């Protein structure tokens, strides 16, 4: 006798146990079904430069410094279990022209076209603490991949690359740092302890800034302007916190921050608006978020900034966005003299990565705002 009858339809999206009994004797059989899969899950050049995989188009884009010899690059490829790949991973390959990689696994087959683009003098740089993009945490990596796909002539660089002069910044218009750390970074001392690589590159970054280079600082990177001499009182966001990515909360309704008084600022162009046209909505119910926040508390109770005017006078900044309690969550330090401009977004609503499928359109506002910031800073 069996718990599953002959001809019965069963769901095998998960392993299924068939229980066979004969009197007081029984035997259990576990049935698992696995599809033949032919898929590249990661692609790196010289163990440093991470490919951007477009699974739908079956394309992989890799951006590398111009100094690399494209005829002698070594790819490291991760692909489906039990599959084979041609050309082989780990073999020196000429990427002067696009190279096709074929993944085969029994009945499954996929062909990916890999294009390696050398960047000599980038127009935009995503900078991070890790030596390569692959070393970033998933929140930072999601943001970086977006930039490489959407900002032309852009590249990833580490702070060590900046410090050592590995990256030519002579044509760079904007450097973006989106700094996430599980559990948050609360205060200047905590920031400096968490990001020594950034401090080591501060001299080079300050030269870049003083000569007209601009920055986009998001999440805990909003502490960095003080290290560049961009904040009149050397202050940093005074109200910061964050959750751990693996334990992030799921929102029960759309999250937003206020742009009241600044709806015509270029940062907020072309957003998808809700019923309240003064709110920047960034996710809908069901989105999983760490609520990682770096903001300026405003009020006479604590923090040193009795009102927005006091904050502006002391910091030299311009407030652009506000939290529910009036905290400043988006601001800028406008270009002045020979110095570049700086935009900062520290709202917990500004979030790139979530587990599972993103539903609704409000999350597109995160990318739209970021693109607006690039356009604004590049054409300041």
C-alpha positions in Angstrom: 0.0 0.0 0.0 1.3 3.5 -0.9 0.5 7.0 0.3 0.6 8.0 -3.4 -1.7 6.2 -5.8 -0.9 5.1 -9.4 -1.8 7.9 -11.8 -2.0 10.5 -9.1 -0.5 13.9 -10.0 2.0 15.1 -7.5 4.0 18.4 -7.1 7.8 17.9 -7.2 9.0 21.4 -6.7 10.4 20.0 -3.4 11.5 16.4 -2.6 8.5 14.0 -2.1 8.5 11.0 0.2 6.7 7.8 -1.0 5.7 5.7 1.9 5.2 2.0 1.1 3.6 -0.4 3.7 3.1 -4.1 3.7 1.5 -5.2 7.0 3.8 -4.0 9.7 6.7 -3.5 7.3 7.3 -0.2 5.6 9.9 1.6 3.4 10.2 5.3 2.5 11.5 6.5 -0.9 12.4 10.1 -1.5 11.9 11.4 -5.0 13.7 14.6 -6.2 13.5 16.2 -9.6 16.2 18.5 -10.9 15.9 20.3 -14.2 18.9 20.3 -16.5 20.3 23.8 -16.1 22.9 25.6 -18.2 23.6 28.9 -16.6 26.6 31.1 -15.8 26.2 32.5 -12.3 29.5 34.5 -12.0 32.2 35.7 -14.4 35.4 37.5 -13.3 38.5 38.6 -15.2 41.9 38.2 -13.5 40.1 37.4 -10.2 39.4 41.2 -9.9 36.9 42.5 -12.5 33.4 41.2 -12.1 31.1 40.7 -15.1 27.6 42.1 -15.2 25.3 39.2 -16.3 22.1 39.9 -18.3 20.4 36.5 -18.0 17.6 37.4 -20.4 19.9 38.7 -23.2 22.6 36.1 -22.4 25.3 38.8 -22.3 28.1 39.5 -19.9 29.8 42.9 -19.7 33.1 43.4 -17.9 34.8 46.8 -17.5 38.6 46.8 -16.9 41.3 49.4 -16.7 42.8 50.4 -20.1 46.3 49.2 -18.9 45.3 45.6 -19.1 46.3 43.5 -22.2 43.0 42.3 -23.6 44.7 39.5 -25.5 45.9 37.9 -22.2 43.0 37.9 -19.7 42.1 35.0 -17.5 38.4 34.4 -16.8 37.1 32.6 -13.7 33.6 31.3 -14.3 31.0 29.7 -12.0 28.3 27.8 -13.8 25.6 25.2 -13.3 26.4 22.0 -11.4 27.2 19.0 -13.7 27.4 21.3 -16.8 30.4 21.8 -19.1 31.6 25.1 -20.6 33.5 26.0 -23.6 35.9 27.8 -23.8 37.2 26.6 -20.4 37.3 28.6 -17.2 40.8 29.6 -16.1 42.4 29.6 -19.6 44.1 32.8 -20.9 41.8 34.3 -23.5 41.9 37.1 -26.1 39.0 39.4 -25.4 39.9 42.0 -28.1 36.5 41.0 -29.6 33.4 39.5 -27.8 33.8 35.9 -26.9 31.0 33.4 -26.8 30.8 30.8 -24.0 28.6 27.8 -24.4 27.3 26.0 -21.3 25.8 22.5 -21.8 24.1 20.2 -19.3 22.3 17.2 -20.9 19.2 18.7 -22.6 20.0 22.3 -21.5 22.3 24.6 -23.5 23.0 28.4 -23.3 25.3 30.6 -25.2 26.6 33.8 -23.5 28.4 36.6 -25.3 31.1 38.2 -23.1 32.3 41.7 -23.9 35.3 43.3 -22.1 35.5 47.1 -22.3 38.7 48.9 -21.4 38.2 52.2 -19.5 41.1 54.5 -19.7 39.8 57.8 -18.2 36.4 57.0 -16.6 33.7 59.6 -16.5 32.3 58.1 -13.3 33.7 55.8 -10.6 32.0 53.6 -8.0 34.4 53.4 -5.1 34.4 50.9 -2.3 36.4 49.4 0.5 36.9 46.0 -1.3 39.7 45.4 -3.8 37.1 44.3 -6.4 33.4 44.6 -6.9 33.0 40.9 -6.0 34.2 41.8 -2.5 31.3 44.2 -1.9 28.4 43.2 0.2 25.2 42.4 -1.7 23.6 45.9 -1.1 26.7 47.7 -2.4 27.2 45.2 -5.2 23.6 45.7 -6.5 24.1 49.5 -6.6 27.5 49.1 -8.3 26.1 46.8 -11.0 23.4 49.3 -11.7 26.0 52.1 -12.2 28.1 50.0 -14.6 25.1 49.2 -16.7 23.6 52.7 -16.7 26.4 55.3 -16.5 28.5 55.3 -19.6 32.3 55.1 -19.3 32.1 54.1 -15.6 34.2 51.6 -13.6 34.6 50.2 -10.1 37.7 51.2 -8.1 38.8 50.5 -4.6 40.0 53.3 -2.2 43.4 51.7 -2.5 43.3 52.3 -6.3 42.5 55.9 -5.6 45.2 56.3 -3.0 47.8 54.6 -5.3 46.8 56.5 -8.4 45.8 53.3 -10.3 42.7 55.0 -11.7 43.1 58.1 -13.8 40.6 60.6 -12.5 41.5 63.5 -14.8 38.2 63.1 -16.8 36.1 61.8 -13.9 33.0 63.9 -13.1 31.5 62.0 -10.3 32.7 59.5 -7.7 29.9 57.5 -6.0 30.3 55.7 -2.6 27.3 53.7 -1.3 28.5 52.4 2.0 26.5 49.7 3.8 27.5 47.9 7.0 25.2 45.5 8.9 24.1 47.0 12.2 24.8 50.5 11.1 27.6 53.1 11.5 26.7 55.6 14.3 28.9 58.6 14.5 32.2 60.0 13.2 34.4 57.7 15.3 32.5 54.6 14.3 32.7 55.7 10.6 36.5 56.2 10.8 37.0 52.8 12.5 34.8 51.1 9.9 36.4 52.7 6.8 40.1 53.2 7.2 40.7 52.6 3.5 38.6 55.6 2.7 40.5 57.8 5.2 43.8 56.6 3.7 42.6 57.9 0.3 41.3 61.2 1.7 44.2 63.3 0.5 43.7 62.2 -3.1 40.0 62.6 -2.9 40.3 66.0 -1.4 42.5 67.1 -4.3 39.9 65.7 -6.7 37.2 67.6 -4.9 39.1 70.9 -4.7 39.8 70.7 -8.4 36.1 70.4 -9.3 35.4 66.7 -8.9 31.9 65.9 -7.5 30.6 63.1 -5.2 27.5 61.2 -4.6 27.6 59.8 -1.0 24.8 57.5 0.1 23.9 55.6 3.3 26.8 55.7 5.7 29.2 57.2 3.1 27.4 60.5 4.0 30.0 60.8 6.8 32.7 61.3 4.2 32.2 65.0 3.3 33.6 66.0 6.7 36.8 64.1 5.9 37.1 66.2 2.7 36.7 69.5 4.4 33.3 70.0 2.7 31.4 70.6 6.0 31.9 73.9 7.7 31.8 72.5 11.2 33.3 69.1 10.2 30.0 67.6 11.4 28.6 64.2 10.5 25.0 62.8 10.5 24.1 62.6 14.2 21.3 60.1 14.1 22.3 56.7 12.5 21.2 53.1 12.7 20.6 50.0 10.6 19.6 46.4 10.7 21.4 43.2 9.6 20.6 42.2 6.0 19.7 38.6 6.9 17.3 39.9 9.5 15.8 42.8 7.6 12.2 43.8 8.2 9.3 43.5 5.7 7.4 46.7 5.2 3.6 46.6 5.5 3.0 49.7 3.4 5.0 51.9 1.0 7.9 53.8 2.6 8.9 57.3 1.6 10.6 60.5 2.7 9.5 64.1 2.2 10.8 66.4 -0.6 8.4 69.2 0.5 9.7 72.6 -0.6 12.1 70.9 -3.1 9.8 69.1 -5.5 11.4 71.0 -8.4 15.0 70.0 -7.5 16.6 68.0 -10.3 17.2 65.2 -7.8 13.5 64.5 -7.9 12.8 64.6 -11.6 10.7 61.9 -13.3 9.8 60.1 -10.1 6.7 57.8 -9.8 4.5 59.7 -7.4 1.8 58.4 -5.0 -1.2 60.3 -3.7 1.0 62.7 -1.7 3.1 64.6 -4.4 5.6 65.8 -1.8 6.7 62.2 -0.9 9.5 60.2 -2.5 8.2 56.6 -2.4 10.9 54.0 -2.8 9.2 50.7 -2.0 5.8 49.1 -1.6 4.3 46.7 0.9 6.2 43.4 1.0 9.6 44.9 0.4 12.4 43.7 2.7 14.6 46.5 4.0 17.4 47.1 6.6 16.2 50.7 7.2 19.9 51.7 7.2 19.8 55.4 8.1 22.3 58.3 8.4 20.4 61.5 9.1 20.7 64.8 10.9 18.4 65.2 13.9 16.9 68.7 14.0 15.5 70.1 17.3 16.4 72.0 20.4 16.2 68.8 22.5 19.5 67.3 21.4 22.1 67.2 18.6 23.1 70.8 18.4 20.8 71.9 15.5 17.8 73.8 16.9 16.2 74.2 13.4 17.0 73.9 9.7 18.5 77.4 9.5 21.0 76.6 12.3 22.0 73.4 10.5 22.5 75.3 7.2 24.6 77.9 8.9 26.8 75.5 10.9 27.3 72.9 8.1 27.1 74.9 4.9 24.7 72.4 3.5 21.4 72.6 1.8 18.6 70.4 3.0 16.7 68.5 0.3 14.7 65.8 2.0 13.2 65.1 5.4 12.1 62.1 7.6 8.8 61.9 9.4 10.2 63.6 12.5 11.8 66.5 10.5 15.3 65.0 10.4 17.3 65.9 7.3 17.8 62.8 5.2 18.9 64.2 1.9 21.2 67.2 1.4 23.9 68.7 -0.7 27.0 70.8 -0.5 26.7 72.9 -3.7 29.7 73.4 -5.9 31.6 76.6 -4.9 34.6 78.2 -6.4 36.9 75.5 -7.7 35.3 72.8 -5.6 32.9 70.2 -7.0 29.4 69.5 -5.7 28.3 66.8 -3.2 24.9 65.2 -2.9 24.1 63.0 0.1 21.2 60.6 0.6 21.0 59.0 4.1 17.4 58.0 4.2 16.6 54.5 5.3 14.2 54.4 2.3 17.1 54.6 -0.1 17.7 50.8 -0.5 19.0 48.8 -3.5 18.8 45.1 -2.5 15.9 43.0 -1.4 15.4 39.2 -1.2 13.0 37.9 -3.8 11.1 39.6 -6.6 10.5 43.3 -6.3 6.8 44.1 -6.9 5.4 47.5 -7.7 7.1 50.4 -9.4 8.0 52.7 -6.5 11.4 51.0 -6.1 12.3 52.3 -9.6 12.6 55.7 -7.9 15.8 54.7 -6.2 17.5 54.2 -9.6 15.8 57.3 -11.0 17.0 59.5 -8.1 20.5 58.1 -8.5 20.6 58.8 -12.3 19.3 62.3 -11.5 22.1 62.9 -9.1 24.7 61.8 -11.7 23.2 64.1 -14.3 23.0 67.0 -11.8 26.6 66.6 -10.6 28.0 66.0 -14.1 26.4 69.2 -15.4 26.7 71.4 -12.3 
